[in-house]
Amino acid sequence: MSLVAVKRDLCDLCGTCVGVCPVDCMELTETELRIDAETCILCRFCIDICPIEALEMKDE
């Protein structure tokens, strides 16, 4: 099974990805970005729009 993973060392918590998620599966806090793998539809919009390539597709 695949999932979208956050490269925590790169993510600057800008929130760009959260705004494009069609199923609202991302939660941004002051310290981290969380992705609900159960809700995520693997559309890759977040990966494609991230300006610093801090998201990636991973196999579980």
MIMAR-854662 format. One line per 3 residues: number of its first residue (from 1); for each residue x, y, z of C-alpha. Coordinates in Angstrom, 1 decimal, decimal comma, padded with zeros to 4 digits, always signed. Layout:
NUM> X:Y:Z; ...
***
This chain:
1> +000,0:+000,0:+000,0; +001,3:+003,5:-000,9; +001,0:+006,6:+001,2
4> +002,0:+010,3:+001,1; +004,9:+010,9:+003,5; +006,3:+014,1:+004,8
7> +010,0:+014,7:+004,7; +010,1:+016,4:+008,1; +013,6:+017,7:+007,7
10> +012,5:+019,7:+004,6; +008,9:+020,7:+005,4; +008,6:+024,4:+006,5
13> +004,9:+024,1:+007,4; +003,9:+026,6:+004,7; +000,5:+024,9:+004,2
16> +000,4:+025,1:+000,5; -000,4:+021,4:+000,3; -003,3:+021,6:+002,7
19> -005,1:+024,1:+000,5; -005,1:+021,7:-002,5; -006,2:+018,5:-000,8
22> -009,6:+017,6:-002,2; -010,5:+015,3:+000,7; -009,2:+017,4:+003,6
25> -006,9:+014,7:+005,0; -004,1:+017,1:+006,1; -003,7:+018,8:+009,4
28> -001,2:+021,5:+009,9; -000,1:+022,5:+013,4; +002,6:+024,9:+014,6
31> +005,1:+022,0:+014,7; +004,1:+019,4:+012,1; +002,0:+018,4:+009,1
34> -000,1:+015,3:+009,6; -001,7:+013,2:+006,8; -004,5:+010,9:+007,6
37> -003,7:+007,8:+005,4; -007,2:+006,4:+005,8; -008,7:+009,5:+004,2
40> -006,0:+010,2:+001,6; -006,9:+009,3:-002,0; -003,4:+009,4:-003,3
43> -004,2:+012,1:-005,8; -000,7:+013,6:-005,6; -001,9:+017,2:-005,7
46> +000,0:+017,9:-002,5; +003,2:+016,4:-003,8; +003,0:+018,2:-007,1
49> +002,3:+021,7:-005,6; +004,9:+021,5:-002,7; +007,4:+024,3:-003,5
52> +010,3:+022,6:-001,7; +009,5:+018,9:-002,5; +008,9:+018,0:+001,1
55> +006,3:+015,4:+000,3; +006,8:+012,0:-001,4; +004,9:+008,8:-002,2
58> +006,1:+005,8:-000,2; +005,2:+002,2:+000,0; +004,1:+001,1:+003,4
***
